Structures are given as structure tokens and as C-alpha cells.
Amino acid sequence: AGVACHEAGHAVQHAQGYAPARFRIALVPGANIGSNMAFPLILLGIFLNFAELAWVGVAMFGAAVLFQLVTLPVEFDASRRALAALSQGGMVPADQVGGAREVLTAAAMTYLAAALVSVLQLLYFVGLARRD
């Protein structure tokens, strides 16, 4: 029920025009291109001794990182909405609300962990590009 309510929270965000969700949707094309092209461009720039190309790759990866950072408030808000629906709507017994909260928090933490890894990877790529 928790995951279903979380996904319903995204539907409510969309219906209400939740600004971070709209911004996230707008970033999808750049994030997709960035995540697919960044690493090859960084490597080519390094191997060809063409720093500008490596920096283009770093910037493209930055677009993917931005997407992940913008995803955080969207996911946290969907989980908040889900928890409210579960507890106030009587979808789960009161003694199970804590468990639902733990599951939703754990799911949100996966997004946080992914964003942190992406930021660290971006810093690594910046370091690679600066060596060139």
C-alpha cells in the first residue's frame, strides 16, 4: 500500500502542477543525453588531449546530476503525501503506520544515496578534466 500511495503521490503532484516535479520533467531530455554522452566525451577528451571536449562531457554529466538533485524533493514529497494518505485515510492500521514510514523513508534514502554518488562522480570527472 505504501508504494502504491507513493506513486499516487506523484499523480497528485502532476495534477496540482507541483513545481519541482514540472522542473524535473523539463530536465529529462538533458539528463538522458548527459548521462549517455558524458563518459565517452570525457574519455575522448582525455585520450585526444582535447580539454574542451572533456569539459563538455563534465557539463553533460552535470545535467544528469542536476536531475538527480531535483528528484530528491519530488520523491520526498510523494512519500510525505503517501504517509498522510495511509495514516489519515485509514489504509493501514495505526500500529502499522510506523512500518510504512520506515519503508517510505528507506525508499527515499535510495534516491539520496544515488544523488550523493552522482555528486562524487561529478567531482571525480572534474578532477580528470582538470588534469588535461
Contact map, one row per residue, 1 for C-alpha under 8 A:
111110000000000000000000000000000000000000000000000000000000000000000000000000000000010000110000000000000000000000000000000000000000
111111000000000000000000000000000000000000000000000000000000000000000000000000000110010000000000000100110000000000000000000000000000
111111100000000000000000000000000000000000000000000000000000000000000000000000000100000000000000000000010000000000000000000000000000
111111110000000000000000000000000000000000000000000000000000000000000000000000000000000000000000000000000000000000000000000000000000
111111111000000000000000000000000000000000000000000000000000000000000000000000101110110000000000000000000000000000000000000000000000
011111111100000000000000000000000000000000000000000000000000000000000000000001101110000000000000000000010000000000000000000000000000
001111111110000000000000000000000000000000000000000000000000000000000000000001000000000000000000000000000000000000000000000000000000
000111111111000000000000000000000000000000000000000000000000000000000000000001000100000000000000000000000000000000000000000000000000
000011111111100000000000000000000000000000000000000000000000000000000000000011101100000000000000000000000000000000000000000000000000
000001111111110000000000000000000000000000000000000000000000000000000000010001000000000000000000000000000000000000000000000000000000
000000111111111000000000000000000000000000000000000000000000000000000000000000000000000000000000000000000000000000000000000000000000
000000011111111100000000000000000000000000000000000000000000000000000000000000000000000000000000000000000000000000000000000000000000
000000001111111111001000000000000000000000000000000000000000000000000000000001000000000000000000000000000000000000000000000000000000
000000000111111111001100000000000000000000000000000000000000000000000000000000000000000000000000000000000000000000000000000000000000
000000000011111111000000000000000000000000000000000000000000000000000000000000000000000000000000000000000000000000000000000000000000
000000000001111111000000000000000000000000000000000000000000000000000000000000000000000000000000000000000000000000000000000000000000
000000000000111111101100000000000000000000000000000000000000000000000000000000000000000000000000000000000000000000000000000000000000
000000000000111111111100000000000000000000000000000000000000000000000000000000000000000000000000000000000000000000000000000000000000
000000000000000011111110000000000000000000000000000000000000000000000000000000000000000000000000000000000000000000000000000000000000
000000000000000001111111000000000000000000000000000000000000000000000110110000000000000000000000000000000000000000000000000000000000
000000000000110011111111100000000000000000000000000000000000000000000010010000000000000000000000000000000000000000000000000000000000
000000000000010011111111110000000000000000000000000000000000000000000000000000000000000000000000000000000000000000000000000000000000
000000000000000000111111111000000000000000000000000000000000000000000100000000000000000000000000000000000000000000000000000000000000
000000000000000000011111111100000000000000000000000000000000000000100110000000000000000000000000000000000000000000000000000000000000
000000000000000000001111111100000000000000000000000000000000000000000000000000000000000000000000000000000000000000000000000000000000
000000000000000000000111111110000000000000000000000000000000000000000000000000000000000000000000000000000000000000000000000000000000
000000000000000000000011111111100000000000000000000000000000001000100000000000000000000000000000000000000000000000000000000000000000
000000000000000000000001111111110000000000000000000000000000000000100000000000000000000000000000000000000000000000000000000000000000
000000000000000000000000011111111000000000000000000000000000000000000000000000000000000000000000000000000000000000000000000000000000
000000000000000000000000001111111100000000000000000000000001001100000000000000000000000000000000000000000000000000000000000000000000
000000000000000000000000001111111110000000000000000000000001101111100000000000000000000000000000000000000000000000000000000000000000
000000000000000000000000000111111111000000000000000000000000000100000000000000000000000000000000000000000000000000000000000000000000
000000000000000000000000000011111111110000000000000000000001000000000000000000000000000000000000000000000000000000000000000000000000
000000000000000000000000000001111111110000000000000000001011111100000000000000000000000000000000000000000000000000000000000000000000
000000000000000000000000000000111111111000000000000000000001101100000000000000000000000000000000000000000000000000000000000000000000
000000000000000000000000000000011111111000000000000000000000000000000000000000000000000000000000000000000000000000000000000000000000
000000000000000000000000000000001111111110000000000000001001100000000000000000000000000000000000000000000000000000000000000000000000
000000000000000000000000000000001111111111000000000000011111100000000000000000000000000000000000000000000000000000000000000000000000
000000000000000000000000000000000011111111100000000000001100100000000000000000000000000000000000000000000000000000000000000000000000
000000000000000000000000000000000000111111110000000000001000000000000000000000000000000000000000000000000000000000000000000000000000
000000000000000000000000000000000000111111111000000011011000000000000000000000000000000000000000000000000000000000000000000000000000
000000000000000000000000000000000000011111111100000011111100000000000000000000000000000000000000000000000000000000000000000010001000
000000000000000000000000000000000000001111111110000001000000000000000000000000000000000000000000000000000000000000000000000000000000
000000000000000000000000000000000000000111111111010011000000000000000000000000000000000000000000000000000000000000000000000000000000
000000000000000000000000000000000000000011111111111111100000000000000000000000000000000000000000000000000000000000000000000000000000
000000000000000000000000000000000000000001111111111001000000000000000000000000000000000000000000000000000000000000000000000000011001
000000000000000000000000000000000000000000111111110000000000000000000000000000000000000000000000000000000000000000000000000000000000
000000000000000000000000000000000000000000011111110000000000000000000000000000000000000000000000000000000000000000000000000000000000
000000000000000000000000000000000000000000001111111000000000000000000000000000000000000000000000000000000000000000000000000000000001
000000000000000000000000000000000000000000011111111111000000000000000000000000000000000000000000000000000000000000000000000000000001
000000000000000000000000000000000000000000001100111111100000000000000000000000000000000000000000000000000000000000000000000000001101
000000000000000000000000000000000000000000001000011111110000000000000000000000000000000000000000000000000000000000000000000000000000
000000000000000000000000000000000000000011011000011111111000000000000000000000000000000000000000000000000000000000000000000000000000
000000000000000000000000000000000000000011111100011111111100000000000000000000000000000000000000000000000000000000000000000000001000
000000000000000000000000000000000000000001001000001111111110000000000000000000000000000000000000000000000000000000000000000001001000
000000000000000000000000000000000000010011000000000111111111000000000000000000000000000000000000000000000000000000000000000000000000
000000000000000000000000000000000100111111000000000011111111100000000000000000000000000000000000000000000000000000000000000000000000
000000000000000000000000000000000000011001000000000001111111110000000000000000000000000000000000000000000000000000000000010011001000
000000000000000000000000000000000100010000000000000000111111111000000000000000000000000000000000000000000000000000000000000000000000
000000000000000000000000000001101110110000000000000000011111111100000000000000000000000000000000000000000000000000000000000000000000
000000000000000000000000000000100110111000000000000000001111111110000000000000000000000000000000000000000000000000000000010000000000
000000000000000000000000000000000100000000000000000000000111111111000000000000000000000000000000000000000000000000000000010000000000
000000000000000000000000001001100110000000000000000000000011111111100000000000000000000000000000000000000000000000000000000000000000
000000000000000000000000000001110110000000000000000000000001111111110000000000000000000000000000000000000000000000000000000000000000
000000000000000000000000000000100000000000000000000000000000111111111000000000000000000000000000000000000000000000100110010000000000
000000000000000000000000000000100000000000000000000000000000011111111100000000000000000000000000000000000000000000000000000000000000
000000000000000000000001001100100000000000000000000000000000001111111110000000000000000000000000000000000000000000000000000000000000
000000000000000000000000000000000000000000000000000000000000000111111111000000000000000000000000000000000000001001100100000000000000
000000000000000000000000000000000000000000000000000000000000000011111111100000000000000000000000000000000000000000100000000000000000
000000000000000000010011000000000000000000000000000000000000000001111111110000000000000000000000000000000000000000000000000000000000
000000000000000000011001000000000000000000000000000000000000000000111111111000000000000000000000000000000000001000000000000000000000
000000000000000000000000000000000000000000000000000000000000000000011111111100000000000000000000000000000001001100000000000000000000
000000000000000000010000000000000000000000000000000000000000000000001111111110000000000000000000000000000000000000000000000000000000
000000000100000000011000000000000000000000000000000000000000000000000111111111000000000000000000000000000000000000000000000000000000
000000000000000000000000000000000000000000000000000000000000000000000011111111100000000000000000000000000001001000000000000000000000
000000000000000000000000000000000000000000000000000000000000000000000001111111110000000000000000000000000001000000000000000000000000
000000001000000000000000000000000000000000000000000000000000000000000000111111111000000000000000000000000000000000000000000000000000
000001111100100000000000000000000000000000000000000000000000000000000000011111111100000000000000000000000000000000000000000000000000
000011001000000000000000000000000000000000000000000000000000000000000000001111111110000000000000000000011001000000000000000000000000
000000000000000000000000000000000000000000000000000000000000000000000000000111111111000000000000000000000000000000000000000000000000
000011001000000000000000000000000000000000000000000000000000000000000000000011111111100000000000000000000000000000000000000000000000
011011011000000000000000000000000000000000000000000000000000000000000000000001111111110000000000000000000000000000000000000000000000
010011000000000000000000000000000000000000000000000000000000000000000000000000111111111000000000100110010000000000000000000000000000
000000000000000000000000000000000000000000000000000000000000000000000000000000011111111110000000000000000000000000000000000000000000
000010000000000000000000000000000000000000000000000000000000000000000000000000001111111111100000000000000000000000000000000000000000
110010000000000000000000000000000000000000000000000000000000000000000000000000000111111111110000100000000000000000000000000000000000
000000000000000000000000000000000000000000000000000000000000000000000000000000000011111111111100100000000000000000000000000000000000
000000000000000000000000000000000000000000000000000000000000000000000000000000000001111111100000000000000000000000000000000000000000
000000000000000000000000000000000000000000000000000000000000000000000000000000000001111111100000000000000000000000000000000000000000
000000000000000000000000000000000000000000000000000000000000000000000000000000000000111111111100000000000000000000000000000000000000
100000000000000000000000000000000000000000000000000000000000000000000000000000000000111111111000000000000000000000000000000000000000
100000000000000000000000000000000000000000000000000000000000000000000000000000000000011001111101100000000000000000000000000000000000
000000000000000000000000000000000000000000000000000000000000000000000000000000000000001001111111100000000000000000000000000000000000
000000000000000000000000000000000000000000000000000000000000000000000000000000000000001001011111100000000000000000000000000000000000
000000000000000000000000000000000000000000000000000000000000000000000000000000000000000000001111110000000000000000000000000000000000
000000000000000000000000000000000000000000000000000000000000000000000000000000000000000000011111111100000000000000000000000000000000
000000000000000000000000000000000000000000000000000000000000000000000000000000000010011000011111111110000000000000000000000000000000
000000000000000000000000000000000000000000000000000000000000000000000000000000000000000000000011111111000000000000000000000000000000
000000000000000000000000000000000000000000000000000000000000000000000000000000000000000000000001111111100000000000000000000000000000
010000000000000000000000000000000000000000000000000000000000000000000000000000000010000000000001111111110000000000000000000000000000
000000000000000000000000000000000000000000000000000000000000000000000000000000000010000000000000111111111000000000000000000000000000
000000000000000000000000000000000000000000000000000000000000000000000000000000000000000000000000011111111100000000000000000000000000
010000000000000000000000000000000000000000000000000000000000000000000000000000000000000000000000001111111110000000000000000000000000
011001000000000000000000000000000000000000000000000000000000000000000000000000100010000000000000000111111111000000000000000000000000
000000000000000000000000000000000000000000000000000000000000000000000000000000100000000000000000000011111111100000000000000000000000
000000000000000000000000000000000000000000000000000000000000000000000000000000000000000000000000000001111111110000000000000000000000
000000000000000000000000000000000000000000000000000000000000000000000000000000000000000000000000000000111111111000000000000000000000
000000000000000000000000000000000000000000000000000000000000000000000001001100100000000000000000000000011111111100000000000000000000
000000000000000000000000000000000000000000000000000000000000000000000000000000000000000000000000000000001111111110000000000000000000
000000000000000000000000000000000000000000000000000000000000000000000000000000000000000000000000000000000111111111000000000000000000
000000000000000000000000000000000000000000000000000000000000000000010011001000000000000000000000000000000011111111100000000000000000
000000000000000000000000000000000000000000000000000000000000000000000001000000000000000000000000000000000001111111110000000000000000
000000000000000000000000000000000000000000000000000000000000000000000000000000000000000000000000000000000000111111111000000000000000
000000000000000000000000000000000000000000000000000000000000000000010000000000000000000000000000000000000000011111111100000000000000
000000000000000000000000000000000000000000000000000000000000000010011000000000000000000000000000000000000000001111111110000000000000
000000000000000000000000000000000000000000000000000000000000000000000000000000000000000000000000000000000000000111111111000000000000
000000000000000000000000000000000000000000000000000000000000000000000000000000000000000000000000000000000000000011111111100000000000
000000000000000000000000000000000000000000000000000000000000000010010000000000000000000000000000000000000000000001111111110000000000
000000000000000000000000000000000000000000000000000000000000000010000000000000000000000000000000000000000000000000111111111000000000
000000000000000000000000000000000000000000000000000000000000000000000000000000000000000000000000000000000000000000011111111100000000
000000000000000000000000000000000000000000000000000000000000000000000000000000000000000000000000000000000000000000001111111110000000
000000000000000000000000000000000000000000000000000000000100110010000000000000000000000000000000000000000000000000000111111111000000
000000000000000000000000000000000000000000000000000000000000000000000000000000000000000000000000000000000000000000000011111111100000
000000000000000000000000000000000000000000000000000000000000000000000000000000000000000000000000000000000000000000000001111111110000
000000000000000000000000000000000000000001000000000000000100000000000000000000000000000000000000000000000000000000000000111111111000
000000000000000000000000000000000000000000000000000000100100000000000000000000000000000000000000000000000000000000000000011111111100
000000000000000000000000000000000000000000000000000000000000000000000000000000000000000000000000000000000000000000000000001111111110
000000000000000000000000000000000000000000000100000000000000000000000000000000000000000000000000000000000000000000000000000111111111
000000000000000000000000000000000000000001000100001001100100000000000000000000000000000000000000000000000000000000000000000011111111
000000000000000000000000000000000000000000000000001000000000000000000000000000000000000000000000000000000000000000000000000001111111
000000000000000000000000000000000000000000000000000000000000000000000000000000000000000000000000000000000000000000000000000000111111
000000000000000000000000000000000000000000000100111000000000000000000000000000000000000000000000000000000000000000000000000000011111
